[in-house]
């Protein structure tokens, strides 16, 4: 597979309330917590829960919703964390997605290697299920901690994606 995610099982800190899902993730996972890994054409890229994933959530959930729509043809997403910064053009090809990436920064400075490896092609359902591993981990931890979210829109949308 040219695209996969290893979610891990990061330690969770106490968090009673947060402005939104991204803030809760930033509060719940310390910088010392276990990282997730995105594997792009056999290159592992670290994603820190408390920093990278907190920054990606507001774009990730809408992306996963969009690519599952029957009329979806293509979109672009900008991942804007300092240690995971990239622009992805996602194009439907039958039941698969071709992801063309421009890598700006990654933890470990793998941008050149990732660029050399080229596009990633993955079945749409596999792409969604790989990201769902992370969403499941985060949603489960938020619920286990009974975190009160002032704005629960992205959280509820993530739960709906997982229920589908």
TORGURO-807411 format. One record per atom (N, C-alpha, C, O): residue number from 0; residue in one letter; chain; x negated, y, z. Coordinates in steps of 0.05 Angstrom, whole numbers, m for minus. Layout:
// TORGURO-807411
(NUM 'A' 'A' (X Y Z))
...
This chain:
// TORGURO-807411
(0 'X' 'A' (m17 m24 0))
(0 'X' 'A' (0 0 0))
(0 'X' 'A' (m18 25 0))
(0 'X' 'A' (m38 26 14))
(1 'X' 'A' (m11 44 m16))
(1 'X' 'A' (m27 68 m17))
(1 'X' 'A' (m19 89 4))
(1 'X' 'A' (m32 110 5))
(2 'X' 'A' (2 84 19))
(2 'X' 'A' (11 103 39))
(2 'X' 'A' (22 87 63))
(2 'X' 'A' (40 71 59))
(3 'X' 'A' (12 92 87))
(3 'X' 'A' (23 80 111))
(3 'X' 'A' (17 98 135))
(3 'X' 'A' (1 116 134))
(4 'X' 'A' (31 92 156))
(4 'X' 'A' (28 107 181))
(4 'X' 'A' (26 87 204))
(4 'X' 'A' (42 69 207))
(5 'X' 'A' (7 92 222))
(5 'X' 'A' (4 77 247))
(5 'X' 'A' (13 97 269))
(5 'X' 'A' (m1 116 274))
(6 'X' 'A' (35 91 282))
(6 'X' 'A' (46 110 302))
(6 'X' 'A' (32 109 329))
(6 'X' 'A' (30 130 342))
(7 'X' 'A' (22 86 337))
(7 'X' 'A' (10 84 363))
(7 'X' 'A' (30 87 386))
(7 'X' 'A' (54 86 381))
(8 'X' 'A' (19 90 410))
(8 'X' 'A' (36 93 434))
(8 'X' 'A' (23 113 453))
(8 'X' 'A' (12 105 473))
(9 'X' 'A' (26 139 446))
(9 'X' 'A' (12 159 463))
(9 'X' 'A' (24 162 490))
(9 'X' 'A' (49 158 494))
(10 'X' 'A' (8 168 509))
(10 'X' 'A' (17 174 537))
(10 'X' 'A' (35 199 536))
(10 'X' 'A' (30 218 521))
(11 'X' 'A' (55 199 553))
(11 'X' 'A' (74 221 553))
(11 'X' 'A' (72 236 579))
(11 'X' 'A' (71 224 601))
(12 'X' 'A' (72 263 577))
(12 'X' 'A' (72 280 601))
(12 'X' 'A' (101 288 607))
(12 'X' 'A' (118 288 589))
(13 'X' 'A' (106 296 631))
(13 'X' 'A' (133 305 639))
(13 'X' 'A' (140 330 625))
(13 'X' 'A' (124 349 623))
(14 'X' 'A' (164 331 614))
(14 'X' 'A' (174 355 601))
(14 'X' 'A' (204 356 606))
(14 'X' 'A' (219 338 597))
(15 'X' 'A' (213 376 621))
(15 'X' 'A' (242 377 628))
(15 'X' 'A' (258 392 607))
(15 'X' 'A' (281 384 601))
(16 'X' 'A' (247 413 595))
(16 'X' 'A' (261 428 575))
(16 'X' 'A' (242 440 555))
(16 'X' 'A' (218 444 561))
(17 'X' 'A' (252 446 532))
(17 'X' 'A' (236 458 511))
(17 'X' 'A' (254 474 492))
(17 'X' 'A' (278 469 491))
(18 'X' 'A' (242 492 477))
(18 'X' 'A' (258 508 458))
(18 'X' 'A' (270 491 436))
(18 'X' 'A' (293 495 428))
(19 'X' 'A' (254 472 426))
(19 'X' 'A' (263 454 404))
(19 'X' 'A' (246 429 404))
(19 'X' 'A' (229 425 422))
(20 'X' 'A' (251 412 385))
(20 'X' 'A' (237 386 384))
(20 'X' 'A' (207 390 381))
(20 'X' 'A' (192 376 394))
(21 'X' 'A' (199 409 364))
(21 'X' 'A' (170 414 361))
(21 'X' 'A' (157 423 387))
(21 'X' 'A' (135 413 394))
(22 'X' 'A' (170 440 401))
(22 'X' 'A' (159 449 427))
(22 'X' 'A' (158 426 447))
(22 'X' 'A' (139 424 462))
(23 'X' 'A' (178 409 447))
(23 'X' 'A' (178 386 465))
(23 'X' 'A' (155 368 459))
(23 'X' 'A' (141 358 477))
(24 'X' 'A' (149 363 433))
(24 'X' 'A' (127 346 425))
(24 'X' 'A' (101 358 434))
(24 'X' 'A' (83 344 444))
(25 'X' 'A' (98 384 431))
(25 'X' 'A' (74 398 440))
(25 'X' 'A' (69 396 470))
(25 'X' 'A' (47 395 479))
(26 'X' 'A' (91 396 485))
(26 'X' 'A' (90 394 514))
(26 'X' 'A' (85 365 524))
(26 'X' 'A' (70 360 543))
(27 'X' 'A' (98 346 510))
(27 'X' 'A' (98 318 520))
(27 'X' 'A' (71 304 515))
(27 'X' 'A' (64 286 531))
(28 'X' 'A' (57 311 494))
(28 'X' 'A' (33 296 487))
(28 'X' 'A' (8 314 490))
(28 'X' 'A' (6 335 477))
(29 'X' 'A' (m10 306 507))
(29 'X' 'A' (m35 322 511))
(29 'X' 'A' (m54 317 488))
(29 'X' 'A' (m50 299 471))
(30 'X' 'A' (m74 334 487))
(30 'X' 'A' (m95 331 466))
(30 'X' 'A' (m111 306 470))
(30 'X' 'A' (m125 297 451))
(31 'X' 'A' (m110 294 494))
(31 'X' 'A' (m124 269 499))
(31 'X' 'A' (m107 244 492))
(31 'X' 'A' (m117 222 494))
(32 'X' 'A' (m82 248 485))
(32 'X' 'A' (m64 226 479))
(32 'X' 'A' (m73 212 454))
(32 'X' 'A' (m86 224 437))
(33 'X' 'A' (m65 187 451))
(33 'X' 'A' (m71 171 428))
(33 'X' 'A' (m60 185 403))
(33 'X' 'A' (m38 196 404))
(34 'X' 'A' (m75 185 381))
(34 'X' 'A' (m66 198 356))
(34 'X' 'A' (m51 178 339))
(34 'X' 'A' (m54 153 342))
(35 'X' 'A' (m36 188 320))
(35 'X' 'A' (m24 172 299))
(35 'X' 'A' (m44 174 276))
(35 'X' 'A' (m61 191 275))
(36 'X' 'A' (m41 155 257))
(36 'X' 'A' (m58 155 233))
(36 'X' 'A' (m41 153 208))
(36 'X' 'A' (m24 135 206))
(37 'X' 'A' (m46 171 189))
(37 'X' 'A' (m34 169 163))
(37 'X' 'A' (m56 157 145))
(37 'X' 'A' (m78 167 145))
(38 'X' 'A' (m49 136 131))
(38 'X' 'A' (m69 123 113))
(38 'X' 'A' (m62 130 84))
(38 'X' 'A' (m40 121 74))
(39 'X' 'A' (m79 144 71))
(39 'X' 'A' (m75 154 44))
(39 'X' 'A' (m95 140 26))
(39 'X' 'A' (m119 145 27))
(40 'X' 'A' (m85 121 9))
(40 'X' 'A' (m103 106 m9))
(40 'X' 'A' (m128 96 6))
(40 'X' 'A' (m151 100 m3))
(41 'X' 'A' (m123 83 28))
(41 'X' 'A' (m143 70 46))
(41 'X' 'A' (m160 89 62))
(41 'X' 'A' (m179 80 75))
(42 'X' 'A' (m154 115 62))
(42 'X' 'A' (m169 134 78))
(42 'X' 'A' (m151 141 102))
(42 'X' 'A' (m130 152 99))
(43 'X' 'A' (m161 135 127))
(43 'X' 'A' (m145 142 151))
(43 'X' 'A' (m149 171 159))
(43 'X' 'A' (m171 182 160))
(44 'X' 'A' (m126 184 164))
(44 'X' 'A' (m126 212 172))
(44 'X' 'A' (m112 214 199))
(44 'X' 'A' (m89 206 202))
(45 'X' 'A' (m127 225 219))
(45 'X' 'A' (m115 228 246))
(45 'X' 'A' (m95 250 247))
(45 'X' 'A' (m98 271 235))
(46 'X' 'A' (m73 244 261))
(46 'X' 'A' (m52 264 266))
(46 'X' 'A' (m48 265 297))
(46 'X' 'A' (m38 246 309))
(47 'X' 'A' (m55 287 309))
(47 'X' 'A' (m51 290 338))
(47 'X' 'A' (m22 295 343))
(47 'X' 'A' (m10 313 331))
(48 'X' 'A' (m10 280 361))
(48 'X' 'A' (18 283 367))
(48 'X' 'A' (24 312 377))
(48 'X' 'A' (42 325 366))
(49 'X' 'A' (10 321 397))
(49 'X' 'A' (16 346 410))
(49 'X' 'A' (10 370 393))
(49 'X' 'A' (19 392 399))
(50 'X' 'A' (m5 367 371))
(50 'X' 'A' (m12 390 355))
(50 'X' 'A' (m2 387 326))
(50 'X' 'A' (15 402 317))
(51 'X' 'A' (m13 367 312))
(51 'X' 'A' (m6 364 283))
(51 'X' 'A' (24 357 280))
(51 'X' 'A' (38 370 265))
(52 'X' 'A' (32 336 294))
(52 'X' 'A' (60 328 290))
(52 'X' 'A' (80 348 300))
(52 'X' 'A' (101 352 289))
(53 'X' 'A' (73 363 321))
(53 'X' 'A' (90 384 330))
(53 'X' 'A' (93 405 308))
(53 'X' 'A' (115 416 304))
(54 'X' 'A' (72 411 293))
(54 'X' 'A' (73 430 272))
(54 'X' 'A' (87 420 247))
(54 'X' 'A' (97 435 231))
(55 'X' 'A' (87 393 242))
(55 'X' 'A' (98 382 218))
(55 'X' 'A' (128 376 219))
(55 'X' 'A' (141 375 198))
(56 'X' 'A' (139 373 243))
(56 'X' 'A' (166 364 246))
(56 'X' 'A' (187 380 231))
(56 'X' 'A' (205 369 219))
(57 'X' 'A' (185 407 232))
(57 'X' 'A' (205 424 220))
(57 'X' 'A' (205 421 189))
(57 'X' 'A' (225 429 176))
(58 'X' 'A' (183 411 177))
(58 'X' 'A' (183 406 149))
(58 'X' 'A' (188 376 142))
(58 'X' 'A' (199 370 122))
(59 'X' 'A' (180 359 161))
(59 'X' 'A' (182 330 156))
(59 'X' 'A' (211 321 154))
(59 'X' 'A' (218 307 136))
(60 'X' 'A' (227 329 174))
(60 'X' 'A' (255 319 174))
(60 'X' 'A' (270 328 149))
(60 'X' 'A' (283 312 137))
(61 'X' 'A' (269 354 141))
(61 'X' 'A' (282 362 117))
(61 'X' 'A' (271 347 92))
(61 'X' 'A' (287 341 74))
(62 'X' 'A' (245 342 91))
(62 'X' 'A' (234 327 68))
(62 'X' 'A' (246 299 67))
(62 'X' 'A' (254 290 45))
(63 'X' 'A' (247 285 89))
(63 'X' 'A' (258 258 89))
(63 'X' 'A' (288 258 81))
(63 'X' 'A' (297 240 68))
(64 'X' 'A' (302 278 90))
(64 'X' 'A' (330 280 82))
(64 'X' 'A' (332 285 51))
(64 'X' 'A' (348 272 38))
(65 'X' 'A' (316 303 41))
(65 'X' 'A' (317 311 13))
(65 'X' 'A' (310 288 m6))
(65 'X' 'A' (324 283 m25))
(66 'X' 'A' (289 273 0))
(66 'X' 'A' (280 252 m19))
(66 'X' 'A' (300 229 m20))
(66 'X' 'A' (298 213 m39))
(67 'X' 'A' (318 226 0))
(67 'X' 'A' (337 204 m1))
(67 'X' 'A' (363 211 m16))
(67 'X' 'A' (380 194 m20))
(68 'X' 'A' (365 236 m24))
(68 'X' 'A' (389 244 m39))
(68 'X' 'A' (387 233 m67))
(68 'X' 'A' (366 233 m79))
(69 'X' 'A' (409 222 m78))
(69 'X' 'A' (409 211 m105))
(69 'X' 'A' (400 230 m127))
(69 'X' 'A' (387 222 m146))
(70 'X' 'A' (406 255 m123))
(70 'X' 'A' (398 275 m144))
(70 'X' 'A' (370 286 m141))
(70 'X' 'A' (361 303 m156))
(71 'X' 'A' (355 276 m121))
(71 'X' 'A' (328 286 m116))
(71 'X' 'A' (310 280 m140))
(71 'X' 'A' (310 258 m151))
(72 'X' 'A' (295 300 m149))
(72 'X' 'A' (275 295 m171))
(72 'X' 'A' (247 303 m162))
(72 'X' 'A' (228 289 m168))
(73 'X' 'A' (244 326 m149))
(73 'X' 'A' (218 334 m140))
(73 'X' 'A' (220 357 m120))
(73 'X' 'A' (239 372 m119))
(74 'X' 'A' (199 359 m103))
(74 'X' 'A' (198 381 m84))
(74 'X' 'A' (168 385 m76))
(74 'X' 'A' (151 370 m83))
(75 'X' 'A' (164 407 m62))
(75 'X' 'A' (137 412 m52))
(75 'X' 'A' (140 417 m22))
(75 'X' 'A' (159 429 m12))
(76 'X' 'A' (119 409 m7))
(76 'X' 'A' (118 414 21))
(76 'X' 'A' (90 422 29))
(76 'X' 'A' (71 412 18))
(77 'X' 'A' (89 441 47))
(77 'X' 'A' (63 451 57))
(77 'X' 'A' (61 442 86))
(77 'X' 'A' (77 451 103))
(78 'X' 'A' (41 426 92))
(78 'X' 'A' (35 418 119))
(78 'X' 'A' (16 438 131))
(78 'X' 'A' (m7 440 121))
(79 'X' 'A' (24 453 151))
(79 'X' 'A' (9 477 159))
(79 'X' 'A' (m6 475 185))
(79 'X' 'A' (m11 496 198))
(80 'X' 'A' (m15 452 194))
(80 'X' 'A' (m31 450 218))
(80 'X' 'A' (m61 456 210))
(80 'X' 'A' (m69 450 188))
(81 'X' 'A' (m76 467 229))
(81 'X' 'A' (m105 471 223))
(81 'X' 'A' (m119 445 217))
(81 'X' 'A' (m138 445 201))
(82 'X' 'A' (m111 424 230))
(82 'X' 'A' (m126 398 227))
(82 'X' 'A' (m111 378 209))
(82 'X' 'A' (m119 355 207))
(83 'X' 'A' (m89 387 197))
(83 'X' 'A' (m75 372 176))
(83 'X' 'A' (m61 392 159))
(83 'X' 'A' (m37 397 162))
(84 'X' 'A' (m76 403 140))
(84 'X' 'A' (m66 423 122))
(84 'X' 'A' (m68 413 94))
(84 'X' 'A' (m89 407 84))
(85 'X' 'A' (m45 412 81))
(85 'X' 'A' (m44 402 53))
(85 'X' 'A' (m18 412 40))
(85 'X' 'A' (1 418 53))
(86 'X' 'A' (m19 412 14))
(86 'X' 'A' (4 418 m2))
(86 'X' 'A' (10 392 m18))
(86 'X' 'A' (m7 382 m32))
(87 'X' 'A' (35 382 m15))
(87 'X' 'A' (43 358 m28))
(87 'X' 'A' (65 365 m48))
(87 'X' 'A' (85 378 m42))
(88 'X' 'A' (61 355 m72))
(88 'X' 'A' (83 356 m93))
(88 'X' 'A' (93 327 m94))
(88 'X' 'A' (78 309 m100))
(89 'X' 'A' (119 324 m88))
(89 'X' 'A' (131 297 m86))
(89 'X' 'A' (150 295 m110))
(89 'X' 'A' (169 310 m112))
(90 'X' 'A' (146 275 m127))
(90 'X' 'A' (161 271 m151))
(90 'X' 'A' (173 243 m152))
(90 'X' 'A' (159 223 m147))
(91 'X' 'A' (199 241 m157))
(91 'X' 'A' (212 215 m159))
(91 'X' 'A' (203 202 m186))
(91 'X' 'A' (204 214 m207))
(92 'X' 'A' (196 176 m184))
(92 'X' 'A' (190 160 m207))
(92 'X' 'A' (205 133 m203))
(92 'X' 'A' (194 115 m191))
(93 'X' 'A' (229 132 m213))
(93 'X' 'A' (246 108 m209))
(93 'X' 'A' (253 105 m180))
(93 'X' 'A' (265 124 m168))
(94 'X' 'A' (246 83 m167))
(94 'X' 'A' (251 79 m139))
(94 'X' 'A' (227 86 m122))
(94 'X' 'A' (225 79 m98))
(95 'X' 'A' (207 100 m134))
(95 'X' 'A' (183 107 m120))
(95 'X' 'A' (179 137 m120))
(95 'X' 'A' (192 152 m134))
(96 'X' 'A' (159 146 m104))
(96 'X' 'A' (151 174 m103))
(96 'X' 'A' (121 175 m110))
(96 'X' 'A' (105 159 m101))
(97 'X' 'A' (115 195 m126))
(97 'X' 'A' (87 201 m132))
(97 'X' 'A' (81 226 m116))
(97 'X' 'A' (95 247 m119))
(98 'X' 'A' (61 224 m99))
(98 'X' 'A' (53 247 m82))
(98 'X' 'A' (27 258 m92))
(98 'X' 'A' (6 244 m90))
(99 'X' 'A' (27 282 m102))
(99 'X' 'A' (3 295 m112))
(99 'X' 'A' (m5 315 m90))
(99 'X' 'A' (11 332 m82))
(100 'X' 'A' (m29 312 m79))
(100 'X' 'A' (m37 328 m56))
(100 'X' 'A' (m60 346 m62))
(100 'X' 'A' (m79 339 m77))
(101 'X' 'A' (m59 370 m51))
(101 'X' 'A' (m82 388 m49))
(101 'X' 'A' (m88 390 m20))
(101 'X' 'A' (m73 400 m4))
(102 'X' 'A' (m111 378 m13))
(102 'X' 'A' (m120 377 16))
(102 'X' 'A' (m136 401 23))
(102 'X' 'A' (m156 408 9))
(103 'X' 'A' (m128 415 44))
(103 'X' 'A' (m142 439 54))
(103 'X' 'A' (m160 433 78))
(103 'X' 'A' (m183 441 79))
(104 'X' 'A' (m149 419 97))
(104 'X' 'A' (m165 411 121))
(104 'X' 'A' (m153 387 134))
(104 'X' 'A' (m128 383 135))
(105 'X' 'A' (m171 370 144))
(105 'X' 'A' (m162 346 160))
(105 'X' 'A' (m182 343 182))
(105 'X' 'A' (m205 351 180))
(106 'X' 'A' (m174 330 204))
(106 'X' 'A' (m191 324 226))
(106 'X' 'A' (m212 304 215))
(106 'X' 'A' (m204 282 207))
(107 'X' 'A' (m237 310 216))
(107 'X' 'A' (m258 293 205))
(107 'X' 'A' (m268 302 178))
(107 'X' 'A' (m287 290 167))
(108 'X' 'A' (m256 323 167))
(108 'X' 'A' (m264 334 141))
(108 'X' 'A' (m265 314 118))
(108 'X' 'A' (m285 312 104))
(109 'X' 'A' (m242 300 114))
(109 'X' 'A' (m240 280 93))
(109 'X' 'A' (m228 291 67))
(109 'X' 'A' (m220 276 50))
(110 'X' 'A' (m225 317 65))
(110 'X' 'A' (m211 329 42))
(110 'X' 'A' (m222 320 15))
(110 'X' 'A' (m207 313 m3))
(111 'X' 'A' (m249 319 12))
(111 'X' 'A' (m261 311 m14))
(111 'X' 'A' (m255 282 m20))
(111 'X' 'A' (m248 275 m42))
(112 'X' 'A' (m257 265 0))
(112 'X' 'A' (m252 236 m4))
(112 'X' 'A' (m222 232 m10))
(112 'X' 'A' (m216 216 m28))
(113 'X' 'A' (m205 246 3))
(113 'X' 'A' (m176 243 m2))
(113 'X' 'A' (m170 252 m31))
(113 'X' 'A' (m154 240 m45))
(114 'X' 'A' (m183 274 m39))
(114 'X' 'A' (m179 284 m66))
(114 'X' 'A' (m189 264 m87))
(114 'X' 'A' (m175 259 m107))
(115 'X' 'A' (m212 252 m82))
(115 'X' 'A' (m223 231 m99))
(115 'X' 'A' (m204 208 m103))
(115 'X' 'A' (m202 196 m124))
(116 'X' 'A' (m190 201 m82))
(116 'X' 'A' (m172 177 m82))
(116 'X' 'A' (m147 182 m99))
(116 'X' 'A' (m133 164 m106))
(117 'X' 'A' (m141 208 m105))
(117 'X' 'A' (m119 214 m123))
(117 'X' 'A' (m92 213 m110))
(117 'X' 'A' (m88 214 m86))
(118 'X' 'A' (m72 211 m128))
(118 'X' 'A' (m44 210 m119))
(118 'X' 'A' (m38 185 m104))
(118 'X' 'A' (m51 165 m107))
(119 'X' 'A' (m18 187 m87))
(119 'X' 'A' (m7 164 m74))
(119 'X' 'A' (20 158 m86))
(119 'X' 'A' (37 176 m89))
(120 'X' 'A' (25 133 m92))
(120 'X' 'A' (51 124 m103))
(120 'X' 'A' (62 104 m83))
(120 'X' 'A' (49 84 m77))
(121 'X' 'A' (87 109 m74))
(121 'X' 'A' (99 92 m54))
(121 'X' 'A' (129 91 m59))
(121 'X' 'A' (141 111 m67))
(122 'X' 'A' (141 67 m54))
(122 'X' 'A' (170 66 m57))
(122 'X' 'A' (183 85 m37))
(122 'X' 'A' (173 88 m14))
(123 'X' 'A' (204 97 m46))
(123 'X' 'A' (218 118 m29))
(123 'X' 'A' (225 107 m2))
(123 'X' 'A' (220 120 18))
(124 'X' 'A' (237 83 m1))
(124 'X' 'A' (245 72 25))
(124 'X' 'A' (221 66 43))
(124 'X' 'A' (223 69 67))
(125 'X' 'A' (199 57 31))
(125 'X' 'A' (175 52 47))
(125 'X' 'A' (164 78 59))
(125 'X' 'A' (155 79 82))
(126 'X' 'A' (164 100 42))
(126 'X' 'A' (155 126 52))
(126 'X' 'A' (172 135 76))
(126 'X' 'A' (161 144 96))
(127 'X' 'A' (198 133 73))
(127 'X' 'A' (216 140 95))
(127 'X' 'A' (211 123 120))
(127 'X' 'A' (209 133 142))
(128 'X' 'A' (208 97 116))
(128 'X' 'A' (205 79 139))
(128 'X' 'A' (178 83 152))
(128 'X' 'A' (176 80 177))
(129 'X' 'A' (157 90 138))
(129 'X' 'A' (131 96 150))
(129 'X' 'A' (134 121 168))
(129 'X' 'A' (124 120 191))
(130 'X' 'A' (145 142 158))
(130 'X' 'A' (149 166 175))
(130 'X' 'A' (168 161 198))
(130 'X' 'A' (166 173 219))
(131 'X' 'A' (187 143 193))
(131 'X' 'A' (207 137 214))
(131 'X' 'A' (194 125 239))
(131 'X' 'A' (204 129 261))
(132 'X' 'A' (171 112 236))
(132 'X' 'A' (156 101 259))
(132 'X' 'A' (149 124 278))
(132 'X' 'A' (152 121 302))
(133 'X' 'A' (140 146 267))
(133 'X' 'A' (132 169 284))
(133 'X' 'A' (157 182 296))
(133 'X' 'A' (158 188 320))
(134 'X' 'A' (178 185 279))
(134 'X' 'A' (202 198 290))
(134 'X' 'A' (214 180 312))
(134 'X' 'A' (224 191 332))
(135 'X' 'A' (214 154 308))
(135 'X' 'A' (225 136 329))
(135 'X' 'A' (209 139 355))
(135 'X' 'A' (221 140 377))
(136 'X' 'A' (183 140 353))
(136 'X' 'A' (166 143 377))
(136 'X' 'A' (173 169 392))
(136 'X' 'A' (177 169 416))
(137 'X' 'A' (175 191 376))
(137 'X' 'A' (181 217 388))
(137 'X' 'A' (209 219 400))
(137 'X' 'A' (213 229 422))
(138 'X' 'A' (229 210 384))
(138 'X' 'A' (257 211 394))
(138 'X' 'A' (260 194 419))
(138 'X' 'A' (273 202 438))
(139 'X' 'A' (248 170 419))
(139 'X' 'A' (249 153 443))
(139 'X' 'A' (237 166 467))
(139 'X' 'A' (248 165 489))
(140 'X' 'A' (214 179 463))
(140 'X' 'A' (201 193 486))
(140 'X' 'A' (217 217 496))
(140 'X' 'A' (219 222 520))
(141 'X' 'A' (229 232 478))
(141 'X' 'A' (245 255 486))
(141 'X' 'A' (269 245 502))
(141 'X' 'A' (276 257 522))
(142 'X' 'A' (282 224 492))
(142 'X' 'A' (305 213 506))
(142 'X' 'A' (297 201 533))
(142 'X' 'A' (311 205 553))
(143 'X' 'A' (274 187 534))
(143 'X' 'A' (265 175 559))
(143 'X' 'A' (259 196 580))
(143 'X' 'A' (263 192 604))
(144 'X' 'A' (249 219 571))
(144 'X' 'A' (243 241 590))
(144 'X' 'A' (267 259 596))
(144 'X' 'A' (265 277 612))
(145 'X' 'A' (289 254 582))
(145 'X' 'A' (313 270 585))
(145 'X' 'A' (307 300 580))
(145 'X' 'A' (317 317 595))
(146 'X' 'A' (292 305 560))
(146 'X' 'A' (284 333 554))
(146 'X' 'A' (309 348 544))
(146 'X' 'A' (323 339 526))
(147 'X' 'A' (314 371 556))
(147 'X' 'A' (335 389 547))
(147 'X' 'A' (324 408 526))
(147 'X' 'A' (305 423 531))
(148 'X' 'A' (336 407 502))
(148 'X' 'A' (327 424 480))
(148 'X' 'A' (346 448 476))
(148 'X' 'A' (370 443 473))
(149 'X' 'A' (336 472 476))
(149 'X' 'A' (353 495 471))
(149 'X' 'A' (364 494 442))
(149 'X' 'A' (388 500 438))
(150 'X' 'A' (348 486 423))
(150 'X' 'A' (356 483 395))
(150 'X' 'A' (350 454 388))
(150 'X' 'A' (327 446 385))
(151 'X' 'A' (372 438 385))
(151 'X' 'A' (368 409 381))
(151 'X' 'A' (374 401 351))
(151 'X' 'A' (377 378 346))
(152 'X' 'A' (374 420 333))
(152 'X' 'A' (381 414 305))
(152 'X' 'A' (362 393 293))
(152 'X' 'A' (372 373 283))
(153 'X' 'A' (336 398 293))
(153 'X' 'A' (317 379 281))
(153 'X' 'A' (318 352 296))
(153 'X' 'A' (316 331 283))
(154 'X' 'A' (321 353 322))
(154 'X' 'A' (323 328 337))
(154 'X' 'A' (347 312 329))
(154 'X' 'A' (344 287 324))
(155 'X' 'A' (370 324 326))
(155 'X' 'A' (394 310 318))
(155 'X' 'A' (392 300 289))
(155 'X' 'A' (402 278 283))
(156 'X' 'A' (380 315 272))
(156 'X' 'A' (376 307 244))
(156 'X' 'A' (356 283 243))
(156 'X' 'A' (360 265 227))
(157 'X' 'A' (335 283 260))
(157 'X' 'A' (317 261 262))
(157 'X' 'A' (331 236 271))
(157 'X' 'A' (327 214 260))
(158 'X' 'A' (348 238 291))
(158 'X' 'A' (364 216 301))
(158 'X' 'A' (382 205 279))
(158 'X' 'A' (385 180 277))
(159 'X' 'A' (394 222 264))
(159 'X' 'A' (411 213 242))
(159 'X' 'A' (396 198 220))
(159 'X' 'A' (405 178 209))
(160 'X' 'A' (371 207 215))
(160 'X' 'A' (354 193 196))
(160 'X' 'A' (348 165 206))
(160 'X' 'A' (348 146 190))
(161 'X' 'A' (343 163 231))
(161 'X' 'A' (336 137 243))
(161 'X' 'A' (360 118 243))
(161 'X' 'A' (357 94 242))
(162 'X' 'A' (384 129 246))
(162 'X' 'A' (408 113 247))
(162 'X' 'A' (417 103 220))
(162 'X' 'A' (432 84 218))
(163 'X' 'A' (408 117 199))
(163 'X' 'A' (417 110 172))
(163 'X' 'A' (405 83 162))
(163 'X' 'A' (411 75 140))
